[in-house]
């Protein structure tokens, strides 16, 4: 099994990790009630998905 000959410096390790960012979730508007929702999810306020009523809306 290969092993590193020398320890990597902190700067080199941190340079490699600079792009470990989280992206903000994409939020779209519901086509029925225009409330924000996640794409490909049932709208929590009206219960519609794909233009059809799928679940009873929460009151």
PDB file of N, CA, C, O and CB in Angstrom:
ATOM      1  N   UNK A   1       0.841  -1.181   0.000  1.00  0.00           N
ATOM      2  CA  UNK A   1       0.000   0.000   0.000  1.00  0.00           C
ATOM      3  C   UNK A   1       0.887   1.246   0.000  1.00  0.00           C
ATOM      4  O   UNK A   1       1.849   1.326   0.764  1.00  0.00           O
ATOM      5  CB  UNK A   1      -0.957  -0.003   1.222  1.00  0.00           C
ATOM      6  N   UNK A   2       0.571   2.195  -0.837  1.00  0.00           N
ATOM      7  CA  UNK A   2       1.385   3.402  -0.946  1.00  0.00           C
ATOM      8  C   UNK A   2       1.138   4.332   0.234  1.00  0.00           C
ATOM      9  O   UNK A   2       0.008   4.495   0.693  1.00  0.00           O
ATOM     10  CB  UNK A   2       1.093   4.129  -2.260  1.00  0.00           C
ATOM     11  N   UNK A   3       2.213   4.932   0.709  1.00  0.00           N
ATOM     12  CA  UNK A   3       2.119   5.901   1.798  1.00  0.00           C
ATOM     13  C   UNK A   3       2.825   7.185   1.379  1.00  0.00           C
ATOM     14  O   UNK A   3       3.809   7.132   0.643  1.00  0.00           O
ATOM     15  CB  UNK A   3       2.736   5.332   3.112  1.00  0.00           C
ATOM     16  N   UNK A   4       2.338   8.335   1.835  1.00  0.00           N
ATOM     17  CA  UNK A   4       3.014   9.582   1.492  1.00  0.00           C
ATOM     18  C   UNK A   4       4.382   9.658   2.172  1.00  0.00           C
ATOM     19  O   UNK A   4       4.534   9.286   3.336  1.00  0.00           O
ATOM     20  CB  UNK A   4       2.147  10.791   1.893  1.00  0.00           C
ATOM     21  N   UNK A   5       5.360  10.141   1.432  1.00  0.00           N
ATOM     22  CA  UNK A   5       6.706  10.274   2.012  1.00  0.00           C
ATOM     23  C   UNK A   5       6.782  11.430   2.988  1.00  0.00           C
ATOM     24  O   UNK A   5       7.470  11.347   4.005  1.00  0.00           O
ATOM     25  CB  UNK A   5       7.743  10.466   0.913  1.00  0.00           C
ATOM     26  N   UNK A   6       6.070  12.516   2.680  1.00  0.00           N
ATOM     27  CA  UNK A   6       6.127  13.689   3.533  1.00  0.00           C
ATOM     28  C   UNK A   6       4.707  14.168   3.852  1.00  0.00           C
ATOM     29  O   UNK A   6       3.764  13.954   3.090  1.00  0.00           O
ATOM     30  CB  UNK A   6       6.947  14.814   2.859  1.00  0.00           C
ATOM     31  N   UNK A   7       4.600  14.807   4.983  1.00  0.00           N
ATOM     32  CA  UNK A   7       3.318  15.356   5.391  1.00  0.00           C
ATOM     33  C   UNK A   7       2.992  16.572   4.524  1.00  0.00           C
ATOM     34  O   UNK A   7       3.863  17.393   4.236  1.00  0.00           O
ATOM     35  CB  UNK A   7       3.332  15.736   6.895  1.00  0.00           C
ATOM     36  N   UNK A   8       1.730  16.677   4.115  1.00  0.00           N
ATOM     37  CA  UNK A   8       1.330  17.853   3.338  1.00  0.00           C
ATOM     38  C   UNK A   8       1.132  19.034   4.269  1.00  0.00           C
ATOM     39  O   UNK A   8       0.658  18.883   5.395  1.00  0.00           O
ATOM     40  CB  UNK A   8       0.037  17.574   2.532  1.00  0.00           C
ATOM     41  N   UNK A   9       1.498  20.204   3.788  1.00  0.00           N
ATOM     42  CA  UNK A   9       1.368  21.408   4.612  1.00  0.00           C
ATOM     43  C   UNK A   9      -0.106  21.784   4.783  1.00  0.00           C
ATOM     44  O   UNK A   9      -0.962  21.338   4.020  1.00  0.00           O
ATOM     45  CB  UNK A   9       2.151  22.584   3.981  1.00  0.00           C
ATOM     46  N   UNK A  10      -0.388  22.600   5.783  1.00  0.00           N
ATOM     47  CA  UNK A  10      -1.756  23.064   6.012  1.00  0.00           C
ATOM     48  C   UNK A  10      -2.274  23.851   4.824  1.00  0.00           C
ATOM     49  O   UNK A  10      -3.435  23.716   4.439  1.00  0.00           O
ATOM     50  CB  UNK A  10      -1.828  23.919   7.271  1.00  0.00           C
ATOM     51  N   UNK A  11      -1.407  24.676   4.241  1.00  0.00           N
ATOM     52  CA  UNK A  11      -1.834  25.514   3.113  1.00  0.00           C
ATOM     53  C   UNK A  11      -2.259  24.653   1.926  1.00  0.00           C
ATOM     54  O   UNK A  11      -3.255  24.949   1.266  1.00  0.00           O
ATOM     55  CB  UNK A  11      -0.700  26.470   2.692  1.00  0.00           C
ATOM     56  N   UNK A  12      -1.512  23.598   1.660  1.00  0.00           N
ATOM     57  CA  UNK A  12      -1.847  22.740   0.524  1.00  0.00           C
ATOM     58  C   UNK A  12      -3.173  22.004   0.757  1.00  0.00           C
ATOM     59  O   UNK A  12      -3.989  21.872  -0.155  1.00  0.00           O
ATOM     60  CB  UNK A  12      -0.715  21.728   0.271  1.00  0.00           C
ATOM     61  N   UNK A  13      -3.372  21.533   1.975  1.00  0.00           N
ATOM     62  CA  UNK A  13      -4.635  20.863   2.288  1.00  0.00           C
ATOM     63  C   UNK A  13      -5.810  21.824   2.250  1.00  0.00           C
ATOM     64  O   UNK A  13      -6.888  21.461   1.779  1.00  0.00           O
ATOM     65  CB  UNK A  13      -4.556  20.206   3.653  1.00  0.00           C
ATOM     66  N   UNK A  14      -5.624  23.024   2.730  1.00  0.00           N
ATOM     67  CA  UNK A  14      -6.695  24.020   2.729  1.00  0.00           C
ATOM     68  C   UNK A  14      -7.008  24.498   1.322  1.00  0.00           C
ATOM     69  O   UNK A  14      -8.163  24.793   1.014  1.00  0.00           O
ATOM     70  CB  UNK A  14      -6.318  25.205   3.605  1.00  0.00           C
ATOM     71  N   UNK A  15      -5.991  24.581   0.459  1.00  0.00           N
ATOM     72  CA  UNK A  15      -6.243  24.950  -0.937  1.00  0.00           C
ATOM     73  C   UNK A  15      -7.150  23.927  -1.608  1.00  0.00           C
ATOM     74  O   UNK A  15      -8.020  24.280  -2.404  1.00  0.00           O
ATOM     75  CB  UNK A  15      -4.920  25.075  -1.713  1.00  0.00           C
ATOM     76  N   UNK A  16      -6.940  22.674  -1.284  1.00  0.00           N
ATOM     77  CA  UNK A  16      -7.740  21.616  -1.883  1.00  0.00           C
ATOM     78  C   UNK A  16      -9.199  21.676  -1.395  1.00  0.00           C
ATOM     79  O   UNK A  16     -10.120  21.311  -2.126  1.00  0.00           O
ATOM     80  CB  UNK A  16      -7.126  20.246  -1.560  1.00  0.00           C
ATOM     81  N   UNK A  17      -9.389  22.133  -0.174  1.00  0.00           N
ATOM     82  CA  UNK A  17     -10.728  22.153   0.408  1.00  0.00           C
ATOM     83  C   UNK A  17     -11.483  23.462   0.197  1.00  0.00           C
ATOM     84  O   UNK A  17     -12.573  23.619   0.746  1.00  0.00           O
ATOM     85  CB  UNK A  17     -10.634  21.878   1.865  1.00  0.00           C
ATOM     86  N   UNK A  18     -10.952  24.401  -0.571  1.00  0.00           N
ATOM     87  CA  UNK A  18     -11.619  25.695  -0.708  1.00  0.00           C
ATOM     88  C   UNK A  18     -12.958  25.585  -1.411  1.00  0.00           C
ATOM     89  O   UNK A  18     -13.807  26.458  -1.230  1.00  0.00           O
ATOM     90  CB  UNK A  18     -10.734  26.656  -1.459  1.00  0.00           C
ATOM     91  N   UNK A  19     -13.182  24.553  -2.202  1.00  0.00           N
ATOM     92  CA  UNK A  19     -14.429  24.436  -2.954  1.00  0.00           C
ATOM     93  C   UNK A  19     -15.445  23.520  -2.295  1.00  0.00           C
ATOM     94  O   UNK A  19     -16.410  23.115  -2.942  1.00  0.00           O
ATOM     95  CB  UNK A  19     -14.142  23.941  -4.333  1.00  0.00           C
ATOM     96  N   UNK A  20     -15.256  23.186  -1.036  1.00  0.00           N
ATOM     97  CA  UNK A  20     -16.215  22.353  -0.319  1.00  0.00           C
ATOM     98  C   UNK A  20     -17.364  23.214   0.195  1.00  0.00           C
ATOM     99  O   UNK A  20     -17.558  23.317   1.406  1.00  0.00           O
ATOM    100  CB  UNK A  20     -15.529  21.606   0.850  1.00  0.00           C
ATOM    101  N   UNK A  21     -18.114  23.823  -0.686  1.00  0.00           N
ATOM    102  CA  UNK A  21     -19.191  24.719  -0.269  1.00  0.00           C
ATOM    103  C   UNK A  21     -20.524  24.022  -0.421  1.00  0.00           C
ATOM    104  O   UNK A  21     -20.685  23.139  -1.263  1.00  0.00           O
ATOM    105  CB  UNK A  21     -19.173  26.023  -1.084  1.00  0.00           C
ATOM    106  N   UNK A  22     -21.463  24.418   0.388  1.00  0.00           N
ATOM    107  CA  UNK A  22     -22.840  23.962   0.224  1.00  0.00           C
ATOM    108  C   UNK A  22     -23.570  24.956  -0.658  1.00  0.00           C
ATOM    109  O   UNK A  22     -23.370  26.165  -0.543  1.00  0.00           O
ATOM    110  CB  UNK A  22     -23.557  23.803   1.600  1.00  0.00           C
ATOM    111  N   UNK A  23     -24.413  24.447  -1.533  1.00  0.00           N
ATOM    112  CA  UNK A  23     -25.230  25.312  -2.368  1.00  0.00           C
ATOM    113  C   UNK A  23     -26.581  25.532  -1.698  1.00  0.00           C
ATOM    114  O   UNK A  23     -27.120  24.629  -1.058  1.00  0.00           O
ATOM    115  CB  UNK A  23     -25.408  24.707  -3.782  1.00  0.00           C
ATOM    116  N   UNK A  24     -27.113  26.714  -1.847  1.00  0.00           N
ATOM    117  CA  UNK A  24     -28.448  26.985  -1.320  1.00  0.00           C
ATOM    118  C   UNK A  24     -29.467  26.196  -2.138  1.00  0.00           C
ATOM    119  O   UNK A  24     -29.318  26.092  -3.355  1.00  0.00           O
ATOM    120  CB  UNK A  24     -28.768  28.514  -1.355  1.00  0.00           C
ATOM    121  N   UNK A  25     -30.500  25.637  -1.503  1.00  0.00           N
ATOM    122  CA  UNK A  25     -31.480  24.858  -2.262  1.00  0.00           C
ATOM    123  C   UNK A  25     -32.250  25.741  -3.235  1.00  0.00           C
ATOM    124  O   UNK A  25     -32.553  26.898  -2.944  1.00  0.00           O
ATOM    125  CB  UNK A  25     -32.453  24.151  -1.313  1.00  0.00           C
ATOM    126  N   UNK A  26     -32.556  25.176  -4.386  1.00  0.00           N
ATOM    127  CA  UNK A  26     -33.329  25.893  -5.395  1.00  0.00           C
ATOM    128  C   UNK A  26     -34.784  25.963  -4.938  1.00  0.00           C
ATOM    129  O   UNK A  26     -35.389  24.942  -4.614  1.00  0.00           O
ATOM    130  CB  UNK A  26     -33.214  25.202  -6.791  1.00  0.00           C
ATOM    131  N   UNK A  27     -35.327  27.145  -4.916  1.00  0.00           N
ATOM    132  CA  UNK A  27     -36.715  27.328  -4.492  1.00  0.00           C
ATOM    133  C   UNK A  27     -37.501  27.900  -5.663  1.00  0.00           C
ATOM    134  O   UNK A  27     -37.101  28.897  -6.263  1.00  0.00           O
ATOM    135  CB  UNK A  27     -36.813  28.265  -3.240  1.00  0.00           C
ATOM    136  N   UNK A  28     -38.618  27.265  -5.982  1.00  0.00           N
ATOM    137  CA  UNK A  28     -39.476  27.718  -7.067  1.00  0.00           C
ATOM    138  C   UNK A  28     -40.821  28.130  -6.491  1.00  0.00           C
ATOM    139  O   UNK A  28     -41.114  27.871  -5.323  1.00  0.00           O
ATOM    140  CB  UNK A  28     -39.648  26.615  -8.144  1.00  0.00           C
ATOM    141  N   UNK A  29     -41.632  28.768  -7.314  1.00  0.00           N
ATOM    142  CA  UNK A  29     -42.974  29.159  -6.889  1.00  0.00           C
ATOM    143  C   UNK A  29     -43.976  28.100  -7.333  1.00  0.00           C
ATOM    144  O   UNK A  29     -43.862  27.546  -8.427  1.00  0.00           O
ATOM    145  CB  UNK A  29     -43.354  30.548  -7.464  1.00  0.00           C
ATOM    146  N   UNK A  30     -44.944  27.827  -6.492  1.00  0.00           N
ATOM    147  CA  UNK A  30     -46.018  26.903  -6.832  1.00  0.00           C
ATOM    148  C   UNK A  30     -46.862  27.535  -7.944  1.00  0.00           C
ATOM    149  O   UNK A  30     -47.159  28.729  -7.910  1.00  0.00           O
ATOM    150  CB  UNK A  30     -46.897  26.564  -5.574  1.00  0.00           C
ATOM    151  N   UNK A  31     -47.237  26.720  -8.920  1.00  0.00           N
ATOM    152  CA  UNK A  31     -48.009  27.252 -10.047  1.00  0.00           C
ATOM    153  C   UNK A  31     -49.450  27.574  -9.660  1.00  0.00           C
ATOM    154  O   UNK A  31     -50.115  28.336 -10.361  1.00  0.00           O
ATOM    155  CB  UNK A  31     -48.000  26.261 -11.198  1.00  0.00           C
ATOM    156  N   UNK A  32     -49.945  27.007  -8.556  1.00  0.00           N
ATOM    157  CA  UNK A  32     -51.323  27.239  -8.132  1.00  0.00           C
ATOM    158  C   UNK A  32     -51.432  28.422  -7.168  1.00  0.00           C
ATOM    159  O   UNK A  32     -52.193  29.361  -7.406  1.00  0.00           O
ATOM    160  CB  UNK A  32     -51.885  25.984  -7.476  1.00  0.00           C
ATOM    161  N   UNK A  33     -50.663  28.365  -6.079  1.00  0.00           N
ATOM    162  CA  UNK A  33     -50.818  29.374  -5.024  1.00  0.00           C
ATOM    163  C   UNK A  33     -49.647  30.358  -4.966  1.00  0.00           C
ATOM    164  O   UNK A  33     -49.695  31.320  -4.199  1.00  0.00           O
ATOM    165  CB  UNK A  33     -50.967  28.689  -3.678  1.00  0.00           C
ATOM    166  N   UNK A  34     -48.608  30.138  -5.755  1.00  0.00           N
ATOM    167  CA  UNK A  34     -47.443  31.022  -5.857  1.00  0.00           C
ATOM    168  C   UNK A  34     -46.678  31.157  -4.544  1.00  0.00           C
ATOM    169  O   UNK A  34     -46.054  32.188  -4.292  1.00  0.00           O
ATOM    170  CB  UNK A  34     -47.880  32.387  -6.322  1.00  0.00           C
ATOM    171  N   UNK A  35     -46.725  30.121  -3.706  1.00  0.00           N
ATOM    172  CA  UNK A  35     -45.924  30.076  -2.486  1.00  0.00           C
ATOM    173  C   UNK A  35     -44.600  29.393  -2.812  1.00  0.00           C
ATOM    174  O   UNK A  35     -44.565  28.546  -3.705  1.00  0.00           O
ATOM    175  CB  UNK A  35     -46.679  29.326  -1.333  1.00  0.00           C
ATOM    176  N   UNK A  36     -43.514  29.725  -2.126  1.00  0.00           N
ATOM    177  CA  UNK A  36     -42.237  29.064  -2.404  1.00  0.00           C
ATOM    178  C   UNK A  36     -42.274  27.594  -2.015  1.00  0.00           C
ATOM    179  O   UNK A  36     -42.838  27.228  -0.984  1.00  0.00           O
ATOM    180  CB  UNK A  36     -41.104  29.766  -1.663  1.00  0.00           C
ATOM    181  N   UNK A  37     -41.661  26.747  -2.859  1.00  0.00           N
ATOM    182  CA  UNK A  37     -41.592  25.312  -2.587  1.00  0.00           C
ATOM    183  C   UNK A  37     -40.354  24.741  -3.262  1.00  0.00           C
ATOM    184  O   UNK A  37     -39.782  25.372  -4.151  1.00  0.00           O
ATOM    185  CB  UNK A  37     -42.878  24.583  -3.079  1.00  0.00           C
ATOM    186  N   UNK A  38     -39.943  23.560  -2.849  1.00  0.00           N
ATOM    187  CA  UNK A  38     -38.827  22.871  -3.483  1.00  0.00           C
ATOM    188  C   UNK A  38     -39.303  22.235  -4.777  1.00  0.00           C
ATOM    189  O   UNK A  38     -40.437  21.761  -4.839  1.00  0.00           O
ATOM    190  CB  UNK A  38     -38.220  21.807  -2.540  1.00  0.00           C
ATOM    191  N   UNK A  39     -38.467  22.208  -5.817  1.00  0.00           N
ATOM    192  CA  UNK A  39     -38.887  21.575  -7.060  1.00  0.00           C
ATOM    193  C   UNK A  39     -39.068  20.068  -6.872  1.00  0.00           C
ATOM    194  O   UNK A  39     -38.361  19.448  -6.078  1.00  0.00           O
ATOM    195  CB  UNK A  39     -37.866  21.852  -8.169  1.00  0.00           C
ATOM    196  N   UNK A  40     -40.014  19.485  -7.603  1.00  0.00           N
ATOM    197  CA  UNK A  40     -40.329  18.054  -7.559  1.00  0.00           C
ATOM    198  C   UNK A  40     -40.848  17.628  -6.189  1.00  0.00           C
ATOM    199  O   UNK A  40     -40.649  16.484  -5.781  1.00  0.00           O
ATOM    200  CB  UNK A  40     -39.096  17.232  -7.919  1.00  0.00           C
ATOM    201  N   UNK A  41     -41.506  18.532  -5.482  1.00  0.00           N
ATOM    202  CA  UNK A  41     -42.131  18.230  -4.196  1.00  0.00           C
ATOM    203  C   UNK A  41     -43.569  18.740  -4.229  1.00  0.00           C
ATOM    204  O   UNK A  41     -43.898  19.658  -4.980  1.00  0.00           O
ATOM    205  CB  UNK A  41     -41.333  18.871  -3.010  1.00  0.00           C
ATOM    206  N   UNK A  42     -44.410  18.138  -3.415  1.00  0.00           N
ATOM    207  CA  UNK A  42     -45.788  18.608  -3.278  1.00  0.00           C
ATOM    208  C   UNK A  42     -45.761  19.940  -2.549  1.00  0.00           C
ATOM    209  O   UNK A  42     -45.003  20.106  -1.593  1.00  0.00           O
ATOM    210  CB  UNK A  42     -46.679  17.567  -2.518  1.00  0.00           C
ATOM    211  N   UNK A  43     -46.572  20.884  -2.984  1.00  0.00           N
ATOM    212  CA  UNK A  43     -46.663  22.175  -2.314  1.00  0.00           C
ATOM    213  C   UNK A  43     -47.297  21.960  -0.940  1.00  0.00           C
ATOM    214  O   UNK A  43     -48.362  21.353  -0.830  1.00  0.00           O
ATOM    215  CB  UNK A  43     -47.489  23.198  -3.163  1.00  0.00           C
ATOM    216  N   UNK A  44     -46.644  22.457   0.092  1.00  0.00           N
ATOM    217  CA  UNK A  44     -47.147  22.229   1.452  1.00  0.00           C
ATOM    218  C   UNK A  44     -48.347  23.103   1.786  1.00  0.00           C
ATOM    219  O   UNK A  44     -49.094  22.793   2.714  1.00  0.00           O
ATOM    220  CB  UNK A  44     -46.047  22.481   2.461  1.00  0.00           C
ATOM    221  N   UNK A  45     -48.546  24.190   1.046  1.00  0.00           N
ATOM    222  CA  UNK A  45     -49.657  25.078   1.396  1.00  0.00           C
ATOM    223  C   UNK A  45     -50.952  24.709   0.664  1.00  0.00           C
ATOM    224  O   UNK A  45     -52.038  24.858   1.224  1.00  0.00           O
ATOM    225  CB  UNK A  45     -49.285  26.519   1.082  1.00  0.00           C
ATOM    226  N   UNK A  46     -50.847  24.225  -0.589  1.00  0.00           N
ATOM    227  CA  UNK A  46     -52.086  23.920  -1.316  1.00  0.00           C
ATOM    228  C   UNK A  46     -52.230  22.438  -1.669  1.00  0.00           C
ATOM    229  O   UNK A  46     -53.334  22.001  -1.994  1.00  0.00           O
ATOM    230  CB  UNK A  46     -52.146  24.742  -2.582  1.00  0.00           C
ATOM    231  N   UNK A  47     -51.154  21.656  -1.615  1.00  0.00           N
ATOM    232  CA  UNK A  47     -51.241  20.221  -1.869  1.00  0.00           C
ATOM    233  C   UNK A  47     -51.203  19.836  -3.338  1.00  0.00           C
ATOM    234  O   UNK A  47     -51.518  18.695  -3.676  1.00  0.00           O
ATOM    235  CB  UNK A  47     -52.483  19.694  -1.270  1.00  0.00           C
ATOM    236  N   UNK A  48     -50.827  20.754  -4.222  1.00  0.00           N
ATOM    237  CA  UNK A  48     -50.787  20.452  -5.651  1.00  0.00           C
ATOM    238  C   UNK A  48     -49.389  19.994  -6.053  1.00  0.00           C
ATOM    239  O   UNK A  48     -48.387  20.421  -5.479  1.00  0.00           O
ATOM    240  CB  UNK A  48     -51.209  21.681  -6.480  1.00  0.00           C
ATOM    241  N   UNK A  49     -49.346  19.118  -7.048  1.00  0.00           N
ATOM    242  CA  UNK A  49     -48.086  18.698  -7.660  1.00  0.00           C
ATOM    243  C   UNK A  49     -48.364  18.441  -9.137  1.00  0.00           C
ATOM    244  O   UNK A  49     -49.207  17.611  -9.479  1.00  0.00           O
ATOM    245  CB  UNK A  49     -47.489  17.415  -6.953  1.00  0.00           C
ATOM    246  N   UNK A  50     -47.669  19.141  -9.995  1.00  0.00           N
ATOM    247  CA  UNK A  50     -47.857  18.958 -11.432  1.00  0.00           C
ATOM    248  C   UNK A  50     -49.228  19.388 -11.910  1.00  0.00           C
ATOM    249  O   UNK A  50     -49.742  18.821 -12.874  1.00  0.00           O
ATOM    250  CB  UNK A  50     -47.633  17.527 -11.796  1.00  0.00           C
ATOM    251  N   UNK A  51     -49.834  20.369 -11.271  1.00  0.00           N
ATOM    252  CA  UNK A  51     -51.141  20.867 -11.678  1.00  0.00           C
ATOM    253  C   UNK A  51     -52.309  20.030 -11.190  1.00  0.00           C
ATOM    254  O   UNK A  51     -53.454  20.303 -11.550  1.00  0.00           O
ATOM    255  CB  UNK A  51     -51.196  20.953 -13.150  1.00  0.00           C
ATOM    256  N   UNK A  52     -52.041  19.014 -10.377  1.00  0.00           N
ATOM    257  CA  UNK A  52     -53.118  18.147  -9.861  1.00  0.00           C
ATOM    258  C   UNK A  52     -53.086  18.154  -8.340  1.00  0.00           C
ATOM    259  O   UNK A  52     -52.019  18.245  -7.733  1.00  0.00           O
ATOM    260  CB  UNK A  52     -52.976  16.685 -10.402  1.00  0.00           C
ATOM    261  N   UNK A  53     -54.258  18.058  -7.734  1.00  0.00           N
ATOM    262  CA  UNK A  53     -54.355  17.989  -6.285  1.00  0.00           C
ATOM    263  C   UNK A  53     -53.953  16.584  -5.854  1.00  0.00           C
ATOM    264  O   UNK A  53     -54.604  15.608  -6.228  1.00  0.00           O
ATOM    265  CB  UNK A  53     -55.797  18.345  -5.790  1.00  0.00           C
ATOM    266  N   UNK A  54     -52.889  16.478  -5.072  1.00  0.00           N
ATOM    267  CA  UNK A  54     -52.345  15.191  -4.677  1.00  0.00           C
ATOM    268  C   UNK A  54     -52.635  14.912  -3.203  1.00  0.00           C
ATOM    269  O   UNK A  54     -52.958  13.781  -2.839  1.00  0.00           O
ATOM    270  CB  UNK A  54     -50.837  15.145  -4.944  1.00  0.00           C
ATOM    271  N   UNK A  55     -52.524  15.913  -2.373  1.00  0.00           N
ATOM    272  CA  UNK A  55     -52.731  15.753  -0.932  1.00  0.00           C
ATOM    273  C   UNK A  55     -53.646  16.883  -0.455  1.00  0.00           C
ATOM    274  O   UNK A  55     -53.699  17.962  -1.046  1.00  0.00           O
ATOM    275  CB  UNK A  55     -51.360  15.761  -0.150  1.00  0.00           C
ATOM    276  N   UNK A  56     -54.347  16.604   0.610  1.00  0.00           N
ATOM    277  CA  UNK A  56     -55.207  17.621   1.186  1.00  0.00           C
ATOM    278  C   UNK A  56     -54.343  18.750   1.751  1.00  0.00           C
ATOM    279  O   UNK A  56     -53.352  18.478   2.428  1.00  0.00           O
ATOM    280  CB  UNK A  56     -56.118  17.016   2.285  1.00  0.00           C
ATOM    281  N   UNK A  57     -54.698  20.009   1.489  1.00  0.00           N
ATOM    282  CA  UNK A  57     -53.869  21.120   1.987  1.00  0.00           C
ATOM    283  C   UNK A  57     -53.907  21.214   3.511  1.00  0.00           C
ATOM    284  O   UNK A  57     -54.916  20.913   4.147  1.00  0.00           O
ATOM    285  CB  UNK A  57     -54.337  22.448   1.377  1.00  0.00           C
ATOM    286  N   UNK A  58     -52.788  21.636   4.069  1.00  0.00           N
ATOM    287  CA  UNK A  58     -52.733  21.844   5.522  1.00  0.00           C
ATOM    288  C   UNK A  58     -53.428  23.165   5.859  1.00  0.00           C
ATOM    289  O   UNK A  58     -53.296  24.156   5.141  1.00  0.00           O
ATOM    290  CB  UNK A  58     -51.247  21.846   6.039  1.00  0.00           C
ATOM    291  N   UNK A  59     -54.148  23.153   6.935  1.00  0.00           N
ATOM    292  CA  UNK A  59     -54.873  24.373   7.337  1.00  0.00           C
ATOM    293  C   UNK A  59     -54.228  25.025   8.533  1.00  0.00           C
ATOM    294  O   UNK A  59     -54.704  26.057   9.005  1.00  0.00           O
ATOM    295  CB  UNK A  59     -56.331  24.058   7.654  1.00  0.00           C
TER     296      UNK A  59
END
